[in-house]
């Protein structure tokens, strides 16, 4: 199974299977990436991207050092916000970037096992990636579709968004099917790990 890699503006990889007509992030968007956005000119355009705004966001899912080992890996990833905030980050990443479509996310889920079994190849492909990427691959963090964050994706007709995924069982014990759509209440604990990935058409 052949894969190609390209890198987004923050140095994080998107992957493409030889049979796909799209690229998709190998990880949900991380706080490392979002903090680059916050430090950019785009991150200062809206008043709520302030230090106090970010501190409030981090109360939902506290950050941790990207290079540290943690039993709570969800703390590496941006979560707990609305699609409007995620849209601003996507625009920052450049033309062509977007949320994955639901079937694209499911196709990544289908190859997760293969990718996780071949992390050495993935590590080699990511030779110029941002530092957290290679560290997390070496730590065995994996692709995180079968178990990881809950994620916003474009709905089947691309008219809106829906949530898909299976949360880390250490965060929320469950036997969910990761490819099934979910409705998550904004005031629930699970909202605190709703994240997203980047995608781009070929």
N, C-alpha and C positions, 0 to 999 in steps of 0.2 A: 504494500500500500504506500503510494508516494505522496509526500506532503511538501508544500512550499510555505515559506514564511515571509511576511513583510512586517515592518515595525511602524507603530503609530508615532505621533509627535513626542510621546513621552518615553519612547524606547521599549515599549511592551509589544510582544509579538501577536500577530493574527496569523492563523493557519488556514491552509487550503488543501483539501484532498484533491487528487487528480480528477475525481469525478464531480467535484463541486464547481459551481459558477460564482462562489462567494468566498470571502475570507471571514474568519470569526476569531475573537480573542481566545487565547488558551486559558486565561484567568478572568474572573469578574474584575471590574475596574477597582483598583486598589486606592487606599488613602495616599500612598506615595504619589500616584499619578494625579489625584485630585489636588494635592497640595502644590504641585507644579502649576496647575491651573489657577489656584488661589493666588499664587505669587506673580502671575502674569498680568498683563494689562487687561485681558478679558475678565479676569477674576475680580477686578476692581470696578467694573462697569456698573454693577448692581450693589446697592448699599448693604444688602443682607449677606454678602460674601465678606464679612468682617471677622475679626478674631472672635468677637463675642458670639456671632452667628455660628461659627465653626465649633466653638466650645460647647454650645447647646446641642449641636448635632452629635458631637462625640459622646454626649451623655447616653445616647441610645445604644451606641456600640463603640466603646472606648478603643482608641488606637493602641498599637504596640509597635516596638521597633521591628522593622522589616527583617533585620538580620538576627533577631533573637528567636529562640525556640519557644513555642507556646502550645499549650494544650487547648487554646481557644483560637483556632486559625481564622475564624470569621472576623477577628479584630483587625486583620490586615486590609479588609475590603470596605469600600465606601458603601454605605447602606442607610436606610431609614429616612430617605427623602422622597420627594415627588419626582415624577418624570420630567417636570419642567426644569428642575435643577440638573438632572441627568442630561437633558437636551443641551444646556449651556456647555457642559463639559464636552459633549459630542461635537458641537460646533467648533470648540477650541481645537479639537483634534484634527480638523481639516475637512476639505471637500470630499464628499463620498462616504464619510463615516456616518453610521446610523445604528439604531438598535437592530439586533438580529430578528429575522422573521421566526415564527414559532417552529416551522419545519426545518430551518437552518440549525436552530438550537438542538432539535431532536436528532439531526444528522451528526452533530458533534457528540451527543450522548451515545450514539451507536458506535462511534470509534474510540470512545474514552478508554475502554479496556486495552485496545491495541496501543494507544499512545502511552498509557501508564506503564505498559509492559516494555516500552521502548524509549524510556526517558533519556537514555544515553544519546540516542539519535536526536531527540528533541533538544537536549542540552547543547549538542554540537551545532544544530541549526540556529541556536540562540546565542551565538558567540559574541555578537555586538549588542545584546539586549541590555536594558537597564539592570543595575546590580541585583535588585530583588528577584528578578526572573530566574537567573541561574541558581541563586541561593535556594529559592523555593523548590525548584526542580530537584536539586540535590537533596533537599530535605524530604522529598517524596510527597509534596503537597498535591500533585496530580491535577487533572483537568477540572475536577469539581462539578461535573454535571450530575453524576449519579448520587453524590452526596456533597453538599456544600452550602451555597447561598440559595435563597429564593431569588428569582431574576425576572425583571421586566423584559418582555419580548413583544414584537409586533404581532397582533392577532392575525388569524388566518386570512382575513380580507384586507389586512393592513389599514383598517379604519381607526384603530386605536391600539391600546396595549392590554396585555394580560400578564399574569404571573405564572411562572413555571419553575420546576425544580424540586429538590428534596433537601430540607435543611440538615445540617450536621446533626447527627443523632445525639452528640454530646451537648448540643444546644437545646434540642427539642426531640426527645425520643419519639420515633415514628416508623411506620412501615409504608410510607407513601411511595407511589409510583412517580419517579422524577419527571416523566414526560407528560404528566397530567396537568391541566390548567387549574389554578387555585384562585379563590377570592380571599384576600387577607384584609382584615380590618385595620385601619390606621392606628387604632388605639391598642392593638394587640402586641404582645411580646414578639411575635413573628415578624411584624413590620420592621423591627429593628435590624433584621438581616435580609431585607429585600434590596437587591443590588441590580446590576446589569452588566452586559458585555458590549463590546464594540463589534460591528460587522461592516463589511464593504463589499459591494458587488464587484465581480472580476472586471 
